[in-house]
C-alpha cells in the first residue's frame, strides 16, 4: 500500500494558512493589498478583539461579480498572472491566489462585493473552509471582507498569539506602511468602535509621514516624490541626523509600492549619510524605490516581506548616491538660512593649505619662503593667544555692569615672537610637495582691526568672550559675531535668529573634507620635515606599514625603513599642522590594525581621515580672535559639507526668536 497520499483540500489550505496567516495583521495585510490591486482610493479597516473577533475591510475598488467571488475562494485562483512570463514582471501586490482560501480555512468569512456596472452585488459565506451560502445582496460598489473567529478551528495557533495590544500594534503598522506607500488613498482604522487613525488623501506624503511618526520637525527630502516616470529612482523623506535617537533603524522601505524589510537598503541609506550619523544611530524616515518590474523578484517570501534584486550592487549605489545628494542639498539650504545665500554655489575657492605655525583657518595664497614665514609670524595678529607664555601681567579695568559676563579678546596684547625664537623645523617650503593649483583669484575682505583693551578679571563662572559685533556686509559671511563662550562655542546673530557653533566640530569637518578630497584625487599635500623623525614600531605595526604603504602615501605620509622595526618619517600631511608626526602616525596605524578595519576595510580610510582631522582641528579651550572666527565662518559659508563633524556630531544649533520667547513665556 502506498505511503504517499494527497492531502484533502481543506487541510492543504490550513497548511498554506500557516505560512500566509501568521497573525491578525497578516489577514489585514493580504486583504488591504487586494483592495489596492482593485484600484480602491478609500479603504476602511475595523478591528474588534485584537483581530480574532472581527476584521472588516471595506473598499470602493472595482468589485467582483458572482463568478469572481466564487473563483476567489479556489486555491490559486487569481486575476494577476496567467503565464510564467507574468511571474517575472509582477506589477501587483497580490498574485498567488492563496490569501483568500487560506484565510477562509481558519475563520468564518463573508465576502460582499459589487461591480460598478451591476445593480446588485454578491454575498458569499464561508465557515472554516466550507462555502455555506451564496446569494445576491444590495451593497455599494466595491468589496467588504468580514473575518470572524479567526483561528477558531486551530486553537493551538490562537494560543501562540501575543497580547491584544501587541496584535493591534502589528495591525496599526500594516495600515501605516500602506498609507505611506499610497498617499493618494484614504485610510481609516477603527478599533473597538473607536477611530484610531484617519489619513485623508488630501495629505501629501510628507504630511502623512509627519503625522504617522508623530514628528513635528523638518525632513530632508530625498529625490522628488512628484515624478512618476518608470525609470529607476529613489525618493522619500529622512529625519535630519541630529534629530535621530540611538537604536535600531526606523526606516520604512518600499519597492514599487510594496512595504518590505531589506538590510541592504538600510545599509545603503546609512552609507549616504556617512559622516553625518553618530555611532549607534541609524537612518529614520521613508524611502521609495521604483524599478522596472523585471528587475526585482517579489516571490521569495510567503508573506512577501522580502524581495530579491537582479543587480543589488547597482541598487545599493543608487540609494547611496541619492541620499548623499540630498544631504548636499541640505547643506545648501542650511548655508542659505545661516549666511543669507548658498555661497558655495556661486563662489569657487581652491583647497586651502594649512600653515602649521599660524592661523589654522586662513589659506596661503602662494608658496612662502622661510623669511616670509618668519616675518609673517612676527607680524601676524592671527596666531592663537598663548596666555601661558605671555610676559604681560593682566591689568584691572574699571568695573562695568557686564564685567562678570564679558571680557574682550587679548589679541591686541599678544607678545610678538622674536625671530631667534622661531623654529622652522616643522616646515621646509623648498622641498614640500604641495599640489600645483591655480592661484586664488578671490581675496577675502579685510577684517577691521580690534583695538587692544586691558583684560577683565575672570569671573568665578565660565567666561564669555565678546569678540565683536561686525557689520554683516563687510565680514564676508553675513553673520554678526556676538562672542565666544567657554573657548569652544561661537555665538552669532543671523537673519533667522541666534546661531551657536562648535568651533572644534566645524573646523574638524572642514579639514576632513579637504583631506578626503585630496586623498580621492591622489593629490594630498605633504609637508617635508626639516628633521625627519625616527620611531620604533612593534613587529605587528611594521607589518601594517608594509601592507598599507600605498594608502599611507596617498594620505600624505612619507616613511621609509631604517632597519629592524625602526622607521623614519620624513613627511606628513600638510593640513595636520602642529600635530606631532609620531603620535599622528601611530594613531593611523592603530586604525589600520583595529578589528573594525578588518571587518569593514572600505570604511577604514574615512575613519583614519576623520581621526587626522580631529587631531588637526582647533581644540576646545582655545581662545579665537575675531579674525580667526571670521576666517572659520567664511570657510563654512563656502564649504560643500559643514553641518556635522566627521563623527556625526552637529556643528551648529539655531535658535529662532520664537524659541527664545517660549523659554521666557513671552508667547
C-alpha positions as CSV (number, residue, x, y, z in Angstrom):
1,X,0.0,0.0,0.0
2,X,1.3,3.4,-1.0
3,X,2.5,5.6,1.9
4,X,2.1,8.9,0.0
5,X,-1.4,10.4,-0.1
6,X,-2.9,13.5,-1.5
7,X,-3.9,15.9,1.2
8,X,-7.6,17.0,1.4
9,X,-8.1,20.5,0.0
10,X,-9.2,21.9,3.4
11,X,-6.1,20.5,5.1
12,X,-3.9,21.9,2.3
13,X,-5.5,25.3,2.8
14,X,-4.8,25.2,6.5
15,X,-1.2,24.4,5.9
16,X,-1.0,27.3,3.5
17,X,-2.6,29.4,6.1
18,X,0.2,28.6,8.4
19,X,2.6,30.3,6.0
20,X,0.4,33.2,4.9
21,X,-1.8,33.9,8.0
22,X,0.7,34.3,10.9
23,X,-1.4,36.6,13.0
24,X,-4.4,39.0,12.5
25,X,-2.1,41.6,11.0
26,X,-1.3,39.1,8.2
27,X,-5.0,39.0,7.3
28,X,-5.2,42.8,7.2
29,X,-2.1,43.0,5.0
30,X,-3.4,40.5,2.4
31,X,-6.9,42.0,2.2
32,X,-5.6,45.6,2.0
33,X,-3.3,44.6,-0.8
34,X,-6.2,43.1,-2.6
35,X,-8.1,46.4,-2.2
36,X,-5.2,48.4,-3.6
37,X,-4.9,46.0,-6.5
38,X,-8.6,46.7,-7.2
39,X,-7.8,50.4,-7.6
40,X,-9.6,51.5,-4.4
41,X,-8.9,55.0,-3.3
42,X,-10.7,54.6,0.1
43,X,-10.0,51.7,2.5
44,X,-11.6,51.3,5.9
45,X,-10.4,48.8,8.4
46,X,-12.4,47.8,11.5
47,X,-11.0,45.6,14.3
48,X,-12.5,44.0,17.4
49,X,-10.9,41.8,20.0
50,X,-7.4,42.3,18.7
51,X,-8.4,41.0,15.3
52,X,-9.5,37.5,16.4
53,X,-13.2,38.5,17.0
54,X,-13.6,40.7,13.9
55,X,-11.7,42.1,10.9
56,X,-13.7,44.1,8.5
57,X,-12.1,45.6,5.3
58,X,-14.2,47.9,3.2
59,X,-13.0,49.4,-0.1
60,X,-14.5,51.2,-3.1
61,X,-12.5,49.3,-5.7
62,X,-13.6,47.6,-8.8
63,X,-15.6,44.9,-7.1
64,X,-16.4,41.4,-8.2
65,X,-19.3,39.6,-9.8
66,X,-20.6,36.2,-8.6
67,X,-18.3,34.2,-10.8
68,X,-15.2,36.1,-9.5
69,X,-16.3,35.8,-5.9
70,X,-16.6,32.0,-6.2
71,X,-13.3,31.7,-8.1
72,X,-11.5,33.8,-5.5
73,X,-12.3,31.0,-3.0
74,X,-10.4,28.4,-5.0
75,X,-6.8,27.9,-4.2
76,X,-4.5,29.6,-6.7
77,X,-7.4,31.5,-8.2
78,X,-6.0,34.9,-9.3
79,X,-6.5,37.5,-11.9
80,X,-3.0,38.9,-11.5
81,X,-0.9,36.4,-13.6
82,X,-1.6,33.9,-16.3
83,X,1.8,32.6,-17.6
84,X,5.3,32.2,-16.3
85,X,6.3,35.3,-18.1
86,X,4.0,37.3,-15.9
87,X,5.8,35.9,-12.9
88,X,9.0,37.6,-14.0
89,X,7.5,41.1,-14.0
90,X,4.8,41.3,-11.3
91,X,3.2,44.7,-11.0
92,X,0.6,43.9,-8.4
93,X,0.8,43.4,-4.6
94,X,-1.0,40.1,-4.6
95,X,-0.6,37.4,-7.3
96,X,-0.6,33.8,-5.8
97,X,-4.3,33.4,-5.2
98,X,-3.6,31.8,-1.8
99,X,-4.7,34.5,0.6
100,X,-8.5,34.3,0.5
101,X,-8.9,30.5,0.6
102,X,-6.2,30.3,3.3
103,X,-7.9,32.9,5.5
104,X,-11.3,31.3,4.9
105,X,-10.0,27.9,6.1
106,X,-9.2,29.3,9.6
107,X,-12.1,31.6,10.1
108,X,-15.8,32.5,9.4
109,X,-15.5,34.7,6.4
110,X,-18.1,36.7,4.5
111,X,-17.5,38.4,1.1
112,X,-19.8,41.1,-0.2
113,X,-18.9,42.7,-3.5
114,X,-20.5,44.7,-6.4
115,X,-19.1,46.0,-9.6
116,X,-19.9,49.5,-10.8
117,X,-21.9,48.2,-13.8
118,X,-24.2,45.9,-11.7
119,X,-27.4,46.8,-9.8
120,X,-26.8,44.2,-7.1
121,X,-23.9,42.6,-5.5
122,X,-22.9,39.1,-4.4
123,X,-22.6,37.8,-0.9
124,X,-20.8,34.6,0.0
125,X,-20.4,32.9,3.4
126,X,-17.6,30.5,4.3
127,X,-17.4,28.5,7.6
128,X,-13.8,27.3,8.2
129,X,-13.2,26.5,4.5
130,X,-16.7,25.4,3.5
131,X,-18.9,27.5,1.3
132,X,-22.3,27.6,3.1
133,X,-24.3,30.2,1.2
134,X,-24.1,32.5,-1.9
135,X,-26.8,35.0,-2.8
136,X,-27.5,38.4,-4.2
137,X,-27.3,41.4,-1.9
138,X,-27.7,45.1,-2.0
139,X,-24.4,46.9,-1.4
140,X,-22.2,49.7,-2.6
141,X,-19.6,49.5,-5.3
142,X,-16.5,47.8,-4.0
143,X,-15.8,44.8,-1.7
144,X,-16.4,44.1,2.0
145,X,-14.5,41.3,3.8
146,X,-15.6,40.2,7.2
147,X,-13.4,37.8,9.1
148,X,-14.8,36.5,12.4
149,X,-13.5,34.0,14.9
150,X,-10.0,33.9,13.4
151,X,-8.2,30.6,14.3
152,X,-11.4,29.3,15.8
153,X,-10.7,25.8,14.4
154,X,-7.0,25.9,15.2
155,X,-6.8,26.7,18.9
156,X,-3.1,25.9,19.1
157,X,-2.4,28.7,16.6
158,X,-4.6,31.1,18.6
159,X,-2.8,30.2,21.8
160,X,0.5,31.4,20.4
161,X,-0.8,34.9,19.6
162,X,0.6,37.8,21.7
163,X,-1.3,40.2,23.9
164,X,-4.2,42.1,22.3
165,X,-2.1,45.3,22.5
166,X,0.8,43.7,20.6
167,X,-1.5,42.3,17.9
168,X,-3.2,45.7,17.5
169,X,0.2,47.3,17.1
170,X,1.1,45.0,14.3
171,X,-2.2,45.8,12.5
172,X,-1.6,49.5,13.0
173,X,1.9,49.1,11.5
174,X,0.4,47.5,8.4
175,X,-2.0,50.3,7.8
176,X,0.7,52.9,8.3
177,X,3.0,51.2,5.9
178,X,0.4,51.0,3.1
179,X,-0.8,54.5,3.8
180,X,2.8,55.8,3.2
181,X,3.1,53.6,0.1
182,X,-0.2,55.0,-1.3
183,X,-0.6,58.7,-0.4
184,X,-3.5,59.1,-2.9
185,X,-5.6,56.6,-0.9
186,X,-7.7,57.5,2.1
187,X,-7.2,55.1,5.0
188,X,-9.1,54.7,8.3
189,X,-8.6,52.3,11.2
190,X,-11.3,51.8,13.8
191,X,-10.6,49.6,16.9
192,X,-13.5,48.5,19.1
193,X,-15.8,51.2,17.6
194,X,-13.2,53.9,18.2
195,X,-11.4,55.5,15.3
196,X,-7.6,55.3,15.9
197,X,-6.3,56.5,12.6
198,X,-7.6,58.6,9.7
199,X,-5.5,59.7,6.8
200,X,-7.2,61.7,4.0
201,X,-5.8,61.5,0.5
202,X,-5.5,65.3,0.5
203,X,-2.4,65.0,2.7
204,X,0.9,65.0,1.0
205,X,3.4,62.2,1.5
206,X,5.5,64.4,3.8
207,X,2.4,65.4,5.9
208,X,1.4,61.8,6.2
209,X,4.8,60.7,7.4
210,X,5.0,63.5,9.9
211,X,1.5,62.6,11.3
212,X,2.2,58.8,11.4
213,X,5.5,59.0,13.2
214,X,4.4,62.0,15.4
215,X,7.2,64.2,14.2
216,X,7.0,68.0,14.1
217,X,10.4,68.8,12.8
218,X,11.8,69.3,9.3
219,X,12.6,66.5,6.9
220,X,15.4,66.1,4.4
221,X,13.8,65.5,1.0
222,X,15.3,62.7,-1.0
223,X,14.6,62.8,-4.7
224,X,11.2,64.1,-6.0
225,X,8.0,62.4,-4.9
226,X,6.0,64.1,-7.7
227,X,7.9,62.4,-10.5
228,X,6.1,59.3,-11.7
229,X,8.3,58.1,-14.5
230,X,9.1,54.3,-14.7
231,X,12.8,54.8,-14.5
232,X,14.9,53.5,-11.6
233,X,14.8,56.1,-8.9
234,X,14.6,56.8,-5.2
235,X,12.5,59.3,-3.3
236,X,11.4,59.9,0.2
237,X,12.0,61.9,3.4
238,X,14.6,61.4,6.1
239,X,14.8,62.8,9.6
240,X,17.9,65.1,10.0
241,X,20.8,63.2,11.6
242,X,20.9,65.5,14.7
243,X,17.3,64.6,15.5
244,X,17.8,60.8,15.4
245,X,17.8,58.6,18.5
246,X,20.1,55.8,19.3
247,X,18.6,52.4,18.4
248,X,17.5,50.2,15.5
249,X,16.7,51.8,12.2
250,X,13.2,53.3,11.9
251,X,13.4,53.5,8.1
252,X,10.3,52.4,6.2
253,X,11.2,50.9,2.9
254,X,9.0,50.4,-0.2
255,X,9.8,48.8,-3.5
256,X,7.3,49.5,-6.3
257,X,4.7,50.4,-3.6
258,X,5.4,47.2,-1.6
259,X,6.4,47.6,2.1
260,X,9.5,45.4,2.7
261,X,12.4,44.8,5.0
262,X,15.8,44.8,3.5
263,X,19.2,45.3,5.3
264,X,20.9,46.2,2.1
265,X,18.7,49.2,1.5
266,X,19.1,50.3,5.1
267,X,22.9,50.0,4.8
268,X,22.8,52.0,1.5
269,X,20.9,54.8,3.2
270,X,23.4,54.8,6.1
271,X,26.3,55.0,3.6
272,X,24.6,58.0,2.0
273,X,24.6,59.6,5.5
274,X,28.2,58.7,6.2
275,X,29.9,61.4,8.2
276,X,26.6,62.6,9.5
277,X,25.4,59.7,11.7
278,X,26.8,59.4,15.2
279,X,27.8,55.9,16.4
280,X,24.7,53.9,17.3
281,X,22.3,56.0,15.3
282,X,20.6,54.7,12.2
283,X,18.5,56.4,9.4
284,X,14.8,57.1,10.0
285,X,12.0,58.2,7.7
286,X,10.9,56.5,4.5
287,X,12.4,55.7,1.1
288,X,10.6,54.6,-2.0
289,X,12.5,52.6,-4.6
290,X,10.9,52.4,-8.1
291,X,12.2,49.8,-10.5
292,X,11.1,48.1,-13.7
293,X,9.1,45.1,-12.6
294,X,11.6,42.6,-14.2
295,X,14.5,43.9,-12.1
296,X,13.0,42.7,-8.7
297,X,11.7,39.3,-7.6
298,X,8.9,39.6,-5.0
299,X,8.2,35.9,-4.9
300,X,10.9,34.9,-2.4
301,X,8.9,35.1,0.9
302,X,5.5,33.6,1.7
303,X,4.3,36.8,3.4
304,X,6.2,38.9,0.7
305,X,8.1,40.9,3.3
306,X,11.4,40.4,1.4
307,X,12.4,40.9,-2.2
308,X,15.5,39.9,-4.3
309,X,17.1,42.4,-6.7
310,X,18.6,41.4,-10.0
311,X,21.5,43.8,-9.5
312,X,21.8,44.6,-5.8
313,X,25.1,46.4,-6.2
314,X,23.6,49.0,-8.6
315,X,20.6,49.4,-6.3
316,X,22.9,50.0,-3.3
317,X,24.9,52.6,-5.3
318,X,21.6,54.3,-6.5
319,X,20.3,54.7,-2.9
320,X,23.7,55.8,-1.5
321,X,24.1,58.4,-4.3
322,X,20.6,59.7,-4.0
323,X,20.8,60.1,-0.2
324,X,24.2,61.7,-0.4
325,X,22.9,64.2,-3.0
326,X,20.0,65.0,-0.7
327,X,22.5,65.7,2.1
328,X,24.4,68.0,-0.2
329,X,21.2,69.9,-1.0
330,X,20.6,70.1,2.8
331,X,23.9,71.8,3.2
332,X,22.9,74.4,0.6
333,X,19.7,75.0,2.4
334,X,21.5,75.5,5.7
335,X,24.0,77.8,4.1
336,X,21.2,80.0,2.8
337,X,19.5,80.0,6.2
338,X,22.7,80.8,8.1
339,X,24.7,83.0,5.8
340,X,21.9,84.5,3.6
341,X,22.8,82.8,0.4
342,X,24.2,79.5,-0.8
343,X,27.7,80.9,-1.3
344,X,29.3,77.6,-2.3
345,X,27.2,77.6,-5.5
346,X,28.4,81.0,-6.6
347,X,32.0,81.0,-5.4
348,X,34.7,78.6,-6.2
349,X,37.7,78.7,-3.8
350,X,40.7,76.3,-4.1
351,X,41.5,73.9,-1.4
352,X,43.2,75.8,1.5
353,X,46.6,74.7,2.7
354,X,47.1,74.9,6.5
355,X,50.0,76.8,7.9
356,X,51.4,74.9,10.9
357,X,52.7,77.8,12.9
358,X,50.0,80.3,12.2
359,X,46.3,80.8,11.8
360,X,44.6,77.4,11.2
361,X,41.9,78.9,9.0
362,X,43.5,81.4,6.6
363,X,44.7,79.9,3.3
364,X,48.1,80.5,1.8
365,X,48.0,82.3,-1.5
366,X,51.5,81.5,-2.8
367,X,54.5,79.4,-1.9
368,X,56.2,81.2,1.0
369,X,59.9,81.4,1.6
370,X,61.3,80.8,5.1
371,X,62.0,84.5,5.5
372,X,58.3,85.2,4.6
373,X,57.2,82.8,7.3
374,X,59.4,84.4,10.0
375,X,58.1,87.8,9.1
376,X,54.6,86.6,8.9
377,X,54.7,85.1,12.4
378,X,56.3,88.2,13.8
379,X,53.7,90.5,12.4
380,X,50.5,88.3,12.4
381,X,47.7,89.2,14.8
382,X,46.0,85.9,13.9
383,X,48.1,83.4,15.8
384,X,46.4,81.7,18.7
385,X,46.6,83.5,22.1
386,X,49.0,81.7,24.4
387,X,48.4,83.2,27.8
388,X,50.8,80.7,29.4
389,X,53.7,82.4,27.6
390,X,52.6,86.0,27.9
391,X,55.0,88.3,29.7
392,X,52.5,91.0,30.2
393,X,50.6,90.9,33.5
394,X,46.8,91.2,33.4
395,X,45.5,94.7,34.2
396,X,42.4,95.5,36.0
397,X,39.9,97.7,34.2
398,X,37.3,99.9,35.7
399,X,34.3,98.0,36.9
400,X,31.5,97.7,34.4
401,X,28.0,96.3,34.7
402,X,28.8,93.4,32.4
403,X,32.2,92.7,33.9
404,X,31.1,89.3,35.3
405,X,30.0,88.1,31.9
406,X,32.2,89.6,29.2
407,X,35.8,90.1,28.6
408,X,37.5,91.2,25.3
409,X,40.0,89.0,23.5
410,X,43.6,89.6,24.2
411,X,44.6,89.7,20.5
412,X,45.9,93.2,20.9
413,X,48.2,92.2,23.8
414,X,49.9,89.1,22.5
415,X,53.6,89.0,22.8
416,X,55.3,89.1,19.4
417,X,57.8,86.3,18.9
418,X,61.4,87.2,18.3
419,X,63.0,85.9,15.0
420,X,65.5,84.0,17.0
421,X,62.8,82.1,18.8
422,X,61.1,81.0,15.6
423,X,61.5,77.2,14.9
424,X,61.1,76.4,11.2
425,X,61.9,72.7,11.7
426,X,58.3,71.7,11.0
427,X,58.2,73.3,7.6
428,X,60.6,73.4,4.7
429,X,59.0,75.1,1.7
430,X,61.8,74.3,-0.7
431,X,61.2,70.6,-0.5
432,X,57.5,70.5,0.3
433,X,55.2,68.6,-2.0
434,X,52.2,70.9,-2.2
435,X,50.0,70.1,-5.1
436,X,50.0,72.6,-8.0
437,X,46.9,74.8,-8.2
438,X,45.8,77.9,-9.9
439,X,46.4,81.0,-7.7
440,X,43.4,82.1,-5.6
441,X,41.5,84.7,-7.6
442,X,39.1,85.9,-4.9
443,X,40.5,87.7,-1.9
444,X,38.5,87.6,1.2
445,X,37.6,91.1,2.6
446,X,39.9,92.5,5.2
447,X,38.7,92.3,8.8
448,X,38.7,95.6,10.8
449,X,41.4,95.7,13.5
450,X,40.3,95.4,17.1
451,X,41.7,97.9,19.5
452,X,43.7,96.5,22.4
453,X,41.9,96.6,25.7
454,X,43.1,95.5,29.1
455,X,41.9,92.2,30.3
456,X,38.9,92.0,32.7
457,X,39.2,90.0,35.9
458,X,37.9,86.5,35.3
459,X,34.6,85.7,37.0
460,X,34.1,82.6,39.0
461,X,31.8,81.2,36.4
462,X,32.6,80.2,32.8
463,X,33.8,83.2,30.9
464,X,32.2,84.6,27.7
465,X,34.5,86.5,25.3
466,X,32.7,89.2,23.4
467,X,34.8,89.4,20.2
468,X,32.8,92.0,18.2
469,X,29.5,92.9,16.5
470,X,30.7,93.3,13.0
471,X,28.7,94.8,10.1
472,X,27.1,92.0,8.1
473,X,28.0,93.3,4.7
474,X,31.8,93.6,5.4
475,X,32.8,90.4,7.1
476,X,32.4,88.0,4.2
477,X,30.0,85.6,5.8
478,X,26.9,87.7,6.5
479,X,26.7,86.9,10.3
480,X,27.2,89.2,13.2
481,X,29.7,87.6,15.6
482,X,28.5,88.1,19.2
483,X,31.3,86.3,21.0
484,X,33.0,83.1,22.1
485,X,31.7,81.1,25.1
486,X,33.8,78.7,27.1
487,X,36.5,78.9,24.5
488,X,34.5,76.4,22.4
489,X,31.2,77.9,21.2
490,X,30.9,80.8,18.8
491,X,27.7,82.8,19.2
492,X,26.4,84.7,16.1
493,X,23.3,86.6,15.0
494,X,21.8,85.7,11.7
495,X,18.6,86.8,9.9
496,X,16.9,83.7,11.2
497,X,17.9,84.1,14.9
498,X,20.7,83.0,17.2
499,X,23.4,80.6,16.0
500,X,25.7,78.6,18.3
501,X,28.7,77.0,16.5
502,X,31.0,74.3,17.9
503,X,34.4,75.6,16.7
504,X,36.2,72.3,17.0
505,X,33.5,70.3,15.2
506,X,33.2,73.0,12.5
507,X,37.0,73.1,11.8
508,X,37.2,69.3,12.0
509,X,34.6,68.9,9.2
510,X,36.4,71.4,7.0
511,X,39.8,69.7,7.4
512,X,38.2,66.2,6.9
513,X,36.6,67.3,3.6
514,X,39.9,68.7,2.4
515,X,41.8,65.6,3.4
516,X,39.2,63.3,1.8
517,X,39.2,65.3,-1.5
518,X,42.9,65.2,-1.7
519,X,43.0,61.5,-0.9
520,X,40.5,60.6,-3.5
521,X,42.3,62.7,-6.1
522,X,45.6,61.1,-5.1
523,X,47.0,64.6,-4.6
524,X,47.4,65.0,-0.8
525,X,49.6,67.9,0.1
526,X,52.6,66.8,2.1
527,X,54.9,68.7,4.4
528,X,58.5,67.6,4.5
529,X,60.1,67.6,7.9
530,X,63.3,69.6,8.2
531,X,64.5,67.0,10.7
532,X,63.0,63.5,9.9
533,X,61.7,61.7,13.0
534,X,62.7,58.1,13.8
535,X,60.2,55.9,15.5
536,X,60.3,52.3,16.9
537,X,57.4,50.1,16.0
538,X,56.3,46.7,17.0
539,X,56.5,43.8,14.6
540,X,52.8,44.0,14.0
541,X,52.9,47.7,13.4
542,X,55.8,47.2,10.9
543,X,53.7,44.7,9.1
544,X,50.9,47.2,8.9
545,X,53.2,49.8,7.4
546,X,54.3,47.4,4.7
547,X,50.8,46.3,4.0
548,X,49.3,49.8,3.8
549,X,52.3,51.7,2.4
550,X,50.3,52.9,-0.7
551,X,47.4,54.2,1.4
552,X,49.8,56.0,3.8
553,X,51.5,57.7,0.8
554,X,48.1,58.8,-0.5
555,X,47.3,60.3,2.9
556,X,50.5,62.4,2.7
557,X,52.9,60.3,4.8
558,X,56.4,59.6,3.6
559,X,58.1,56.8,5.7
560,X,61.0,54.5,5.0
561,X,62.5,51.6,6.8
562,X,65.6,52.3,8.9
563,X,66.4,48.8,10.0
564,X,64.7,46.2,12.2
565,X,61.5,47.8,13.4
566,X,62.8,51.3,13.2
567,X,61.2,53.7,10.6
568,X,61.9,57.2,9.6
569,X,59.0,59.7,9.0
570,X,60.2,62.3,6.5
571,X,56.8,63.9,5.5
572,X,53.3,64.2,7.0
573,X,50.0,65.6,5.6
574,X,50.5,69.4,5.4
575,X,47.0,70.1,6.7
576,X,47.6,68.4,10.0
577,X,49.6,71.5,11.1
578,X,51.4,71.2,14.5
579,X,50.3,67.7,15.3
580,X,53.2,65.5,16.4
581,X,54.3,63.4,13.4
582,X,55.0,60.3,15.5
583,X,51.7,60.5,17.5
584,X,49.7,61.1,14.4
585,X,51.3,58.2,12.5
586,X,50.8,55.7,15.4
587,X,47.2,56.7,15.6
588,X,46.8,56.0,11.9
589,X,48.4,52.6,12.3
590,X,46.1,51.7,15.2
591,X,43.1,52.4,12.9
592,X,44.6,50.1,10.2
593,X,45.1,47.4,12.8
594,X,41.8,47.5,14.6
595,X,39.2,44.7,14.4
596,X,36.7,47.0,12.7
597,X,39.1,47.8,9.9
598,X,39.5,44.1,9.1
599,X,35.7,43.7,9.0
600,X,34.9,46.9,7.0
601,X,38.0,47.7,5.0
602,X,36.1,50.1,2.9
603,X,35.3,52.4,5.9
604,X,38.8,52.5,7.4
605,X,40.2,55.3,5.2
606,X,37.3,57.6,6.1
607,X,37.8,56.7,9.8
608,X,41.5,57.5,9.6
609,X,41.0,60.8,7.8
610,X,38.4,61.7,10.5
611,X,40.9,60.9,13.2
612,X,43.6,63.1,11.5
613,X,41.1,65.9,11.1
614,X,40.1,65.7,14.7
615,X,43.8,66.0,15.8
616,X,44.5,68.9,13.5
617,X,41.4,70.9,14.3
618,X,41.3,73.8,16.7
619,X,40.8,72.4,20.2
620,X,38.2,73.2,22.8
621,X,39.6,75.7,25.2
622,X,41.3,77.7,22.5
623,X,40.5,81.4,22.5
624,X,40.0,82.6,19.0
625,X,40.5,86.2,17.8
626,X,37.9,87.9,15.7
627,X,39.9,87.3,12.5
628,X,40.1,83.6,13.2
629,X,36.4,83.4,13.9
630,X,35.7,85.3,10.6
631,X,38.0,83.0,8.7
632,X,36.3,79.9,10.1
633,X,32.8,81.3,9.3
634,X,33.9,82.2,5.7
635,X,35.1,78.7,5.1
636,X,31.9,77.3,6.4
637,X,29.9,79.6,4.1
638,X,31.8,78.2,1.1
639,X,32.1,74.6,2.1
640,X,30.2,71.8,0.4
641,X,29.6,69.9,3.7
642,X,29.8,71.6,7.0
643,X,26.8,70.8,9.2
644,X,28.3,67.9,11.1
645,X,31.7,66.8,12.1
646,X,33.0,63.5,10.5
647,X,31.9,61.6,13.6
648,X,28.3,62.8,13.2
649,X,28.1,65.5,15.9
650,X,26.2,68.6,14.8
651,X,28.3,71.7,14.2
652,X,25.7,74.4,14.5
653,X,22.5,74.9,16.5
654,X,20.0,77.6,15.6
655,X,17.5,79.2,17.9
656,X,14.7,81.2,16.4
657,X,13.2,84.2,18.1
658,X,10.1,82.1,18.7
659,X,12.2,79.5,20.6
660,X,13.6,82.2,22.9
661,X,10.1,83.6,23.5
662,X,8.9,80.2,24.6
663,X,11.7,79.9,27.1
664,X,10.7,83.1,28.7
665,X,6.9,82.6,28.3
666,X,6.5,85.5,26.0
667,X,4.3,83.7,23.5
